[in-house]
Amino acid sequence: MNQSKKTVVLTGGSGFVGKALINVLDQYWNVRRLSRTVGDKYFWNPVIGELSPKLVEDADAVICLSGAPLLRFPWTKKYRRKLVASRINTVNTLGVALRQSGNVPRVFLSGSAIGFYGNTGNEIVNEEFPGGTDFLATLCQRWEEASLGVPAKRNIQVRSGIVLSEDGGIMKALAPLVRWRLAGVIGDGRTWMSTISLRDHVHAISHLLGADVQGAVNLVGPSPVQQDQFMAELAQHYGAKPGCGIPAEDARALLGGMASVLLSSQRVLPKKLRGSGFEFTDPALAEQFDSPIPTQ
């Protein structure tokens, strides 16, 4: 361990966002990634609230990005419970361990999502916009409420938009379908999508650890696009033509509750992030598609 660096405790470090974030944070922090692998020296089990206070007693910052994936079919009642528990339990477990350790870190940064706002149509949305009422909106609201109970000098909830990377998420899922012209717009194609490159996303998180910011922060790029433009530019990125569209009612019948992730219109802007001095490397959609996986 580099004694000149401060320690950040990270959960959710095994996904494509977490791995890229570690690459960035390693330059400035001693990164302690909690693991659910039995025998790991940084083992924890949030399902039963197990976390040694010793693992957080020297943390200057704590980042909690854990949560079961939203892009998974189907959203059964059992999986909905998992979506909730995998987020709330992780936050609560960290909060208990911090209180037991007596440590109050400089910052606690918790994941959330722009799903907080629900379907907002053509409205331009910033952090002051009220929360929605659908399942995903209430999930995000409960997630953020839990994070406010964690002891820290600053509590930040990052409301992430659609993170674009060849390495994971929606872009990786759609790539083979787009190449074979099996993916097109859902519904009328006019719903708004708020995207951000993986590179900007993880650098924004790193920036927020030191910025004079607290509360909810939208982690989206500065230029939302409508779904038809998104699919056209994604097809162009892969040298293909857009596939046939899918009626919204067919998507709802096929995907059930998960369809709300794809059909909700969210025209979200990063008001607080830009106000904190963050500068985007990939502001436009085409740049986000082409953005490399961050290695530092």
C-alpha positions as CSV (number, residue, x, y, z in Angstrom):
1,M,0.0,0.0,0.0
2,N,1.2,3.5,-0.9
3,Q,1.2,5.4,2.4
4,S,1.2,8.7,0.6
5,K,-2.2,7.9,-1.0
6,K,-5.5,8.0,0.9
7,T,-7.8,5.0,0.9
8,V,-11.1,4.6,-1.0
9,V,-13.3,1.6,-0.3
10,L,-15.2,0.4,-3.4
11,T,-18.1,-2.0,-3.9
12,G,-19.3,-3.0,-7.3
13,G,-15.8,-3.1,-8.7
14,S,-16.2,-6.3,-10.8
15,G,-18.5,-4.8,-13.5
16,F,-17.4,-2.9,-16.6
17,V,-17.9,0.4,-14.8
18,G,-16.1,-0.7,-11.7
19,K,-13.1,-2.1,-13.5
20,A,-12.7,1.1,-15.5
21,L,-13.1,3.2,-12.4
22,I,-10.4,1.3,-10.6
23,N,-8.0,2.1,-13.5
24,V,-8.6,5.8,-13.0
25,L,-8.6,5.8,-9.2
26,D,-5.4,3.8,-8.9
27,Q,-3.4,6.9,-9.9
28,Y,-4.5,8.8,-6.8
29,W,-5.9,6.4,-4.3
30,N,-5.2,3.2,-2.5
31,V,-8.3,1.3,-3.8
32,R,-9.7,-1.4,-1.5
33,R,-12.2,-3.4,-3.5
34,L,-14.6,-5.4,-1.4
35,S,-15.2,-8.9,-2.6
36,R,-17.8,-11.5,-1.9
37,T,-15.3,-14.3,-2.6
38,V,-14.8,-16.3,0.6
39,G,-11.2,-16.1,1.8
40,D,-10.5,-12.7,0.1
41,K,-8.8,-10.4,2.6
42,Y,-11.5,-7.7,1.7
43,F,-14.4,-10.2,2.0
44,W,-17.9,-9.0,2.8
45,N,-21.4,-10.4,2.4
46,P,-24.1,-7.7,2.2
47,V,-26.8,-10.2,1.9
48,I,-26.5,-10.9,5.6
49,G,-24.9,-7.6,6.5
50,E,-21.4,-9.0,7.1
51,L,-18.5,-6.5,6.9
52,S,-15.7,-6.0,9.3
53,P,-15.5,-2.4,10.6
54,K,-11.7,-2.7,10.2
55,L,-12.1,-2.6,6.4
56,V,-13.6,0.9,6.5
57,E,-12.0,2.4,9.6
58,D,-9.3,4.2,7.6
59,A,-11.3,5.0,4.5
60,D,-11.2,8.6,3.4
61,A,-13.9,7.9,0.7
62,V,-16.4,5.1,0.2
63,I,-18.0,4.3,-3.2
64,C,-21.0,2.0,-3.4
65,L,-21.9,0.9,-7.0
66,S,-23.3,-2.5,-6.2
67,G,-26.6,-3.7,-7.6
68,A,-28.2,-6.5,-9.6
69,P,-28.3,-5.5,-13.4
70,L,-31.4,-3.8,-14.7
71,L,-30.9,-5.1,-18.3
72,R,-32.0,-8.7,-17.4
73,F,-35.1,-10.5,-18.6
74,P,-37.6,-11.2,-17.1
75,W,-38.4,-8.9,-14.2
76,T,-40.2,-11.5,-12.1
77,K,-41.4,-10.6,-8.6
78,K,-38.4,-12.5,-7.2
79,Y,-36.0,-10.5,-9.4
80,R,-37.6,-7.2,-8.5
81,R,-37.0,-8.0,-4.9
82,K,-33.4,-8.7,-5.8
83,L,-33.1,-5.4,-7.6
84,V,-34.1,-3.7,-4.4
85,A,-32.2,-5.8,-1.9
86,S,-29.0,-5.8,-3.8
87,R,-28.9,-2.0,-3.6
88,I,-30.4,-1.2,-0.2
89,N,-28.6,-4.0,1.7
90,T,-25.2,-3.0,0.4
91,V,-25.7,0.7,1.4
92,N,-27.0,-0.3,4.8
93,T,-24.1,-2.8,5.4
94,L,-21.6,-0.1,4.7
95,G,-23.4,2.3,7.0
96,V,-23.4,-0.1,9.9
97,A,-19.7,-0.9,9.5
98,L,-18.8,2.8,9.4
99,R,-20.7,3.5,12.5
100,Q,-19.1,0.6,14.3
101,S,-15.7,1.8,13.2
102,G,-16.2,5.3,14.4
103,N,-15.0,6.6,11.0
104,V,-16.7,9.4,9.2
105,P,-15.2,9.4,5.7
106,R,-14.8,12.6,3.8
107,V,-17.3,11.4,1.1
108,F,-19.7,8.6,0.6
109,L,-20.7,8.2,-3.0
110,S,-23.6,5.9,-3.9
111,G,-24.9,4.8,-7.2
112,S,-28.4,5.7,-8.4
113,A,-29.9,6.3,-11.9
114,I,-31.9,8.8,-13.9
115,G,-34.7,6.2,-13.6
116,F,-35.3,8.3,-10.4
117,Y,-37.3,10.7,-12.5
118,G,-39.6,8.2,-14.3
119,N,-41.0,8.9,-17.7
120,T,-40.6,12.7,-18.2
121,G,-41.5,13.0,-21.9
122,N,-40.0,16.1,-23.6
123,E,-39.3,17.9,-20.3
124,I,-35.8,19.1,-19.7
125,V,-34.7,17.5,-16.4
126,N,-32.1,18.6,-13.9
127,E,-31.5,17.6,-10.3
128,E,-34.4,19.7,-8.9
129,F,-37.0,17.7,-10.9
130,P,-39.3,15.6,-8.8
131,G,-39.1,11.8,-8.7
132,G,-41.4,9.5,-10.6
133,T,-43.8,6.9,-9.4
134,D,-43.0,3.7,-11.4
135,F,-41.1,0.8,-10.0
136,L,-37.6,1.9,-11.2
137,A,-38.2,5.5,-9.9
138,T,-39.3,4.3,-6.4
139,L,-36.3,1.9,-6.4
140,C,-33.9,4.8,-7.0
141,Q,-35.6,6.9,-4.4
142,R,-35.3,4.2,-1.7
143,W,-31.7,3.7,-2.8
144,E,-30.9,7.4,-2.4
145,E,-32.8,7.6,0.9
146,A,-30.7,4.7,2.3
147,S,-27.4,6.4,1.3
148,L,-28.3,9.6,3.2
149,G,-28.2,7.5,6.4
150,V,-24.5,6.6,5.9
151,P,-22.1,8.7,8.1
152,A,-20.0,10.9,5.9
153,K,-19.0,14.6,5.6
154,R,-20.5,14.6,2.1
155,N,-23.1,12.2,0.7
156,I,-23.4,12.1,-3.1
157,Q,-25.9,10.1,-5.1
158,V,-24.8,9.7,-8.8
159,R,-27.9,9.4,-11.0
160,S,-26.3,7.6,-13.9
161,G,-27.6,7.7,-17.4
162,I,-26.9,5.2,-20.2
163,V,-23.2,4.4,-19.9
164,L,-21.8,3.6,-23.4
165,S,-18.9,1.3,-23.9
166,E,-18.0,-1.6,-26.1
167,D,-17.1,-3.4,-22.9
168,G,-20.5,-3.7,-21.4
169,G,-24.0,-2.3,-20.8
170,I,-26.5,-1.6,-23.6
171,M,-23.9,-1.0,-26.3
172,K,-22.4,-4.5,-25.9
173,A,-25.8,-6.1,-25.7
174,L,-27.0,-4.4,-28.9
175,A,-23.8,-4.8,-31.0
176,P,-24.5,-8.2,-32.5
177,L,-28.2,-7.4,-33.1
178,V,-27.3,-4.1,-34.9
179,R,-24.7,-5.9,-37.1
180,W,-27.4,-8.4,-38.1
181,R,-30.1,-5.7,-38.5
182,L,-32.2,-7.2,-35.8
183,A,-32.3,-4.1,-33.6
184,G,-34.4,-1.0,-34.4
185,V,-36.4,1.7,-32.6
186,I,-38.9,0.7,-30.0
187,G,-42.2,2.6,-30.3
188,D,-42.2,5.8,-32.3
189,G,-38.5,6.4,-31.8
190,R,-39.0,9.9,-30.2
191,T,-38.3,9.0,-26.6
192,W,-35.3,10.8,-25.2
193,M,-32.1,9.0,-24.1
194,S,-29.5,10.6,-21.9
195,T,-26.1,8.9,-22.5
196,I,-22.5,9.3,-21.3
197,S,-19.3,7.6,-22.3
198,L,-17.7,5.2,-19.9
199,R,-14.6,7.4,-20.0
200,D,-16.5,10.5,-18.9
201,H,-18.6,8.5,-16.4
202,V,-15.6,7.2,-14.4
203,H,-13.7,10.4,-14.6
204,A,-16.7,12.3,-13.3
205,I,-16.9,10.0,-10.3
206,S,-13.2,10.6,-9.6
207,H,-13.8,14.3,-10.0
208,L,-16.8,14.3,-7.6
209,L,-14.6,12.7,-4.8
210,G,-12.8,16.0,-4.6
211,A,-15.3,18.5,-5.8
212,D,-17.4,20.8,-3.4
213,V,-20.6,18.9,-4.3
214,Q,-23.1,16.9,-2.3
215,G,-26.6,15.4,-2.9
216,A,-27.9,14.1,-6.2
217,V,-25.7,14.6,-9.3
218,N,-26.9,13.6,-12.8
219,L,-24.1,11.6,-14.5
220,V,-25.1,12.1,-18.1
221,G,-23.5,13.8,-21.1
222,P,-24.6,17.3,-22.1
223,S,-26.5,16.3,-25.3
224,P,-29.5,13.9,-24.9
225,V,-30.7,12.4,-28.1
226,Q,-33.9,10.8,-29.3
227,Q,-34.1,7.1,-29.7
228,D,-34.3,7.1,-33.5
229,Q,-31.1,9.2,-33.7
230,F,-29.4,6.8,-31.2
231,M,-30.2,3.7,-33.2
232,A,-29.2,5.4,-36.5
233,E,-25.8,6.5,-35.2
234,L,-25.2,3.1,-33.5
235,A,-25.9,1.3,-36.7
236,Q,-23.5,3.7,-38.5
237,H,-20.9,3.1,-35.8
238,Y,-21.0,-0.6,-36.7
239,G,-21.2,-0.1,-40.5
240,A,-24.8,-1.4,-40.6
241,K,-28.2,-0.1,-41.4
242,P,-31.0,0.3,-38.8
243,G,-33.2,-2.8,-38.3
244,C,-36.9,-3.0,-38.2
245,G,-38.7,-1.2,-35.4
246,I,-40.8,-2.8,-32.7
247,P,-44.2,-1.4,-31.6
248,A,-44.2,-0.3,-28.0
249,E,-47.1,-2.6,-27.1
250,D,-45.1,-5.6,-28.4
251,A,-42.1,-4.6,-26.3
252,R,-44.3,-4.3,-23.2
253,A,-45.9,-7.7,-23.9
254,L,-42.5,-9.3,-24.4
255,L,-40.4,-7.7,-21.7
256,G,-42.9,-6.9,-19.1
257,G,-41.7,-4.4,-16.4
258,M,-38.2,-4.2,-18.0
259,A,-39.7,-2.5,-21.0
260,S,-39.9,0.7,-18.9
261,V,-36.0,0.9,-19.0
262,L,-36.3,1.1,-22.8
263,L,-39.5,3.1,-23.3
264,S,-39.2,5.8,-20.7
265,S,-38.3,9.2,-22.2
266,Q,-35.7,11.0,-20.1
267,R,-34.1,14.3,-21.4
268,V,-31.7,14.8,-18.5
269,L,-28.9,17.4,-18.2
270,P,-25.8,17.4,-16.0
271,K,-26.4,20.7,-14.3
272,K,-24.6,20.1,-11.1
273,L,-21.8,18.2,-12.7
274,R,-21.0,21.0,-15.1
275,G,-21.4,23.6,-12.3
276,S,-18.7,21.8,-10.4
277,G,-16.2,22.4,-13.1
278,F,-16.2,19.0,-14.8
279,E,-15.3,19.1,-18.6
280,F,-16.6,16.3,-20.9
281,T,-14.1,14.5,-23.2
282,D,-16.9,12.9,-25.2
283,P,-19.9,15.3,-25.3
284,A,-21.5,14.1,-28.6
285,L,-23.1,10.7,-29.2
286,A,-20.7,9.7,-31.9
287,E,-17.7,10.5,-29.6
288,Q,-19.3,8.4,-26.9
289,F,-19.6,5.4,-29.2
290,D,-15.9,5.8,-30.3
291,S,-14.6,6.5,-26.8
292,P,-11.9,4.0,-25.7
293,I,-12.1,2.0,-22.4
294,P,-10.2,4.2,-19.9
295,T,-6.9,2.7,-18.6
296,Q,-6.0,5.7,-16.4
